[in-house]
Amino acid sequence: MTETRWRSRGHFDWPLLVVVYALSVFGILCIAMATYNVDASAGAPLLNKILNSRSSMWQSIFLLASPVVLGVVMAIPTELYRGRARLIYYAVLGLLVVTLLAGQVSNGLRGWMKSSILGRSIQPSEFAKLSILLMLARHLSRVERPMSKLKDFIRIMLIVAVPSLVVLAQGETGTVIVIIFMFMVMLFFAEVDMRVLVGLVAAGVIAIGLVIAYALISGSNDYRLARILAFIDPQKYQQDAGYQNIKAQQAIGSGQMTGVGTFLAGSWATLGFVPENSTDFIFTVVGESFGFVGCMAVLAAYLFLILRMIYLARFTQDKFGRLTIIGVMAMLFFHVFQNVAMNVGVMPITGIPLPFLSYGGSNFITNIAAVALVLNITRSRTTVPDLNMPMAKLESER
């Protein structure tokens, strides 16, 4: 068996799963620290500190439920995902529309829907990322040169544009940015003509520039514009839109090389100086508690996940499977990049959580389902034929 055939064999990728669950367990610890009640939990065992926090308790429940999600996603044959991608896409799109019309409003965003079955609110925009991913993988894998014809170009653009506009109308700008990045990466690996890619990027940059220019000229007080202005000059907006930028950097910097320790009374985390430090700003807890060393360890784990998925995609011969893995990789990569970058002040703030660490059931389950898709494709892929093998032996192996 040649090296290429060995690398492309079907297998269950344990390294990928182990790192995902290691990050998830560490995330529960960080959420518990972010929501730590000193008066109620001082001197208590670690398990009590986790259970005394409503957020970390729920995240633990999501983690315990995740093997069920993993098992269900992996039990469905890959071909069924290819064949039913359209059904999944339209079902999630319908859920997005219902959420826009009758969903719950939180922090000015209408992006949540109350689930009577689960007893909690769900965020359909998270599921939209996977439905778009599968639909794109299906269409991009059907032809050798996607988007080379006008009809094909329009169809693929609508696949992304329609749900993205609904999500944008809900106020979820961050999710739309993730979808667009994922879309562009999948187009690149699908070998779309570079002129098309460059044109789309140029059009996107021009559109963003025009929107920002119009907002500035018209004197808009939109919170998204305020975040961009605060990123450019955080000190000028330190009492409002720039508050999180400044506090996040101060919290991470306070950890210095090795951090101040866990569940420390009087720390930035326990005093709640950084808003949303159990969700979008969970990285500030990592930086303060575990310092530069802890931050590098977390980033190394994410780097392993990204490189591992690129490796698995490289040796996946089926184009649908390869593009699905690439889409998952791109989605997780951008989440990590944008979240960490906004925490350290090198990117504007967006509502993008840190995968497997930030509190949130919809995002966590979506990421687990995405990893399960990768594991499913890797397990079910066929081995590359060895062209040096005698034909009689090759036929016998089949």
FENRAPE-V434647 format. One record per backbone hydrogen bond with DSSP energy under -1.0 kcal/mol. CO is the residue of the C=O (numbers start at 1). NH is the residue of the N-H. If there is no record, write none. Layout:
CO,NH
CO,NH
This chain:
2,6
3,7
4,8
12,14
13,17
14,18
15,19
16,20
17,21
18,22
19,23
20,24
21,25
22,26
23,27
24,28
25,29
26,30
27,31
28,32
29,33
30,34
31,35
37,41
38,42
41,44
45,49
46,50
47,51
48,52
53,57
54,58
55,59
56,60
57,61
58,62
59,63
60,64
61,65
62,66
65,68
65,69
66,70
67,71
68,72
69,73
70,74
71,75
77,81
78,82
79,83
80,84
84,88
85,89
86,90
87,91
88,92
89,93
90,94
91,95
92,96
93,97
94,98
95,99
96,100
97,101
98,102
99,103
104,112
106,109
109,106
112,104
113,122
115,119
120,115
122,113
123,126
124,128
127,131
128,132
129,133
130,134
131,135
132,136
133,137
134,138
135,139
136,140
137,141
145,148
149,153
150,154
151,155
152,156
153,157
154,158
155,159
156,160
157,161
158,162
160,164
161,165
162,166
163,167
164,168
165,169
166,170
167,172
168,171
170,110
171,173
172,176
173,177
174,178
175,179
176,180
177,181
178,182
179,183
180,184
181,185
182,186
183,187
184,188
185,189
186,190
187,192
188,191
193,197
194,198
195,199
196,200
197,201
198,202
199,203
200,204
201,205
202,206
203,207
204,208
205,209
206,210
207,211
208,212
209,213
210,214
211,215
212,216
213,217
214,218
215,220
222,226
223,227
224,228
225,229
226,230
227,231
228,232
229,233
235,238
237,240
237,242
240,243
242,246
243,247
244,248
245,249
246,250
247,251
248,252
249,253
250,254
252,255
253,256
255,259
256,292
257,293
264,267
267,271
268,273
276,279
276,281
278,359
279,282
281,284
282,286
283,287
284,288
285,289
286,290
287,291
288,260
289,261
290,294
291,295
292,296
293,297
294,298
295,299
296,300
297,301
298,302
299,303
300,304
301,305
302,306
303,307
304,308
305,309
306,310
307,311
308,312
309,313
310,314
311,315
313,316
318,322
319,323
320,324
321,325
322,326
323,327
324,328
325,329
326,330
327,331
328,332
329,333
330,334
331,335
332,336
333,337
334,338
335,339
336,340
337,341
338,342
339,343
340,344
341,346
350,352
354,357
354,358
360,364
361,365
362,366
363,367
364,368
365,369
366,370
367,371
368,372
369,373
370,374
371,375
372,376
373,377
374,378
375,379
376,380
378,11
386,389
390,394
391,395
392,396
393,397
394,398
